[in-house]
Amino acid sequence: MSRLGRPVYKVWGTTLRFGNVAEEKTERSWKYYKVDWVDDGAHERATQWMLSLRGDTYDESHEWHRGDHVRFFEPEEMISRINMLEDE
């Protein structure tokens, strides 16, 4: 079952990264997903800063996230739950 286009989130430090699955693959029985992240400037800047400190170059293999490292969700359900916080 393809999960292309499905929304996901991932916790990065104290930030939630949100995006949609752009590609998927299977390696050694693990599903991996490449995600089109939205509004991800903080992560991109942190990555560039880390690379400059290390004197390293960007490794595109880090764009693939193992299936148990991202969470699939339904945006409407999440928004509804967040809105419940206002009612309390």
C-alpha positions in Angstrom: 0.0 0.0 0.0 1.5 3.3 -1.1 1.7 6.2 1.3 2.7 8.8 -1.3 1.2 12.1 -0.6 0.2 11.2 3.0 0.9 13.8 5.7 3.5 13.0 8.3 5.2 14.8 11.2 8.5 14.2 13.0 9.8 15.6 16.3 13.1 17.5 15.9 14.3 18.9 19.1 11.5 21.0 20.4 9.9 21.5 17.0 7.4 19.5 15.0 8.3 19.1 11.3 5.3 18.6 9.0 5.3 17.4 5.4 4.0 15.0 2.8 5.5 11.7 1.6 7.2 12.4 -1.7 8.9 9.0 -2.3 9.1 5.6 -0.6 11.3 2.6 -0.8 12.0 -0.7 1.1 15.5 -1.7 2.2 16.2 -4.8 4.4 12.5 -5.1 5.2 12.3 -1.5 6.4 10.1 1.2 4.7 11.8 4.5 4.1 10.1 7.8 3.2 11.5 10.9 1.6 9.4 13.8 2.8 8.6 17.3 1.3 8.8 19.3 4.5 6.9 22.5 4.8 8.1 25.7 6.5 11.3 23.9 7.4 13.7 26.9 7.4 14.9 26.3 11.0 16.0 22.7 10.2 17.6 23.7 7.0 19.6 26.5 8.6 20.7 24.2 11.5 21.8 21.6 9.0 23.9 24.1 7.1 25.4 25.5 10.3 26.3 21.9 11.5 27.9 21.1 8.1 30.0 24.3 8.1 31.2 23.6 11.7 32.2 20.1 10.6 33.6 21.2 7.3 31.4 18.5 5.8 29.2 18.3 2.7 25.5 17.4 2.6 24.6 13.7 2.4 21.3 13.2 0.5 20.8 9.8 2.1 19.7 11.7 5.3 16.6 12.8 3.4 15.2 9.2 3.8 13.4 8.6 7.1 12.8 5.1 8.4 9.1 4.4 8.8 9.2 4.2 12.6 10.8 7.7 12.7 7.9 9.6 11.1 4.3 9.6 12.2 1.4 9.5 9.8 -1.6 11.6 10.8 -4.9 13.2 9.7 -4.5 17.0 9.8 -8.2 17.6 10.5 -8.2 15.3 13.5 -5.0 16.9 14.9 -6.4 20.4 14.4 -9.6 19.3 16.1 -7.7 18.0 19.1 -5.6 21.1 19.3 -8.7 23.3 19.2 -10.0 21.3 22.3 -7.2 22.9 24.3 -8.9 26.3 23.9 -12.1 24.9 25.4 -10.5 24.0 28.7 
